[in-house]
Amino acid sequence: MKRLHHLISYFKKSPFESNLRMLIGYRTANVLLFQTALNHRSVKESPTENNERLEFLGDAIISSVVAEYLFKKYPYKGEGFLTEMRSKMVNRQQLNHIAIQMGLRRLTQFNKMDGGLKSSQIFGNTLEALVGAIYLDKKYDFTKNWIVEKMIQPYLFMDELEQIDINIKNKIIGWALKQGKQVDFVLAGEQLEGRRRLFTINVVLDGEVVASQKGYTKKDASQVAAQKAIEALGIV
């Protein structure tokens, strides 16, 4: 009889576990980890109970997987193109859209009395935390395949993304104008490396260098330097 009760309890999963399995595609024994991944800080203030640490981890993993995916998909494209495509794929708005399409919104635990949160981009943050949890649960190779199969292939269409014009330089220039700051892209160096010219571009904000990048074209170097500056300044 005890064995029968044990089997019944094993197969009779909670609604959360059932919904989680549908979302991630497998049954996990580490339910608490995924509950943490789905807890916004508006309902759990402790860093050990909300998803901010997992969000940090997942963000890095998604960026790494997308970088490898683009590197292999576009073997003849330059660094600037790859950086711009990655920005199109993993920006906050895009991740939020993917999260909602996946059904992550109904599983995310947040303060529903806060009207601002409902229309915010916390669901993209939760998706990053979910990826962090999958990584801790199943390691990198599984997580990489999950990102490709569950995020990139169903929701990110490369042909369409290529047509979207996202000029990273314009983004930081626009931000600087709104902040009343002066931003310049300065050619800081030019040298020969083998038979090719290598350019160094500095992003200078109010006279201070905030990012620097080398590239074989000024455009590529500027785009990557701009992305570095955006990340360093926390521009969203």
C-alpha positions, 0 to 999 in steps of 0.5 A: 500500500505504501508503495502504491501511495508513493507511485501515486504521489510521484505521478501526480504532479502539482499544476506548477510542475505540470506547467513547468514541464510543458514550458521547458520540455522535460521533468526536473527534480529541481523544482525549487530552482525553477520556482526561484527563477520565476520569482520577481523581486516584487514578491521575493526581496531576498537575493536567494529567493528572487530571480535576479542572480539567475537572470545575470547567469542566463543573460551571459549564456544566451549571449554566448549561444547567440554569438556562436549561432551567428558565427556559424550561420554567417561565416563571411560576415564581419564583426560589426554585422554579427554584433548588430545581429546579436543586439537585434536578437537579445535586446530587452524588447525582443526577449520580452516578446519571446517570453510572452509568446512562450507563455512565461507571463502566466508563470512569472510570480510578480506583484500584480497590483503594480500596474507598471510591472504588467506592461514592463519587460520583466518577462524577458528578465524572467526568460533569462533567469529560466535559462540560468536555471536550465543551465544549472539543472542540465549543464551547457550543451543541453542549454545551448540546444534548448536556446536554439530549439525553443527560442531562436528557431521558433521566434527569431527569423534571420531574414527578417532581422537582417532587414531591421535597421538598428544602428548601434551608434545612433542609439548611444548618440540619441541617448547622449542627446537626451542626457545633455552629454557629448559623445564622439567616435574618435579614431585613436589609432591606425596601424598595419597588421600584415597587409591590412589596416587595423583601426582603433575607435574610442567612444568618448563621453564628455571627454572621457573614453568609455569604450575602445575597439579595434577593427579592420574597418572603421564601421566595424570598430565603431559598431562594436565600440558603441555596443561596449559603451552601451553595456558599460553605461547600462543603456537599455 
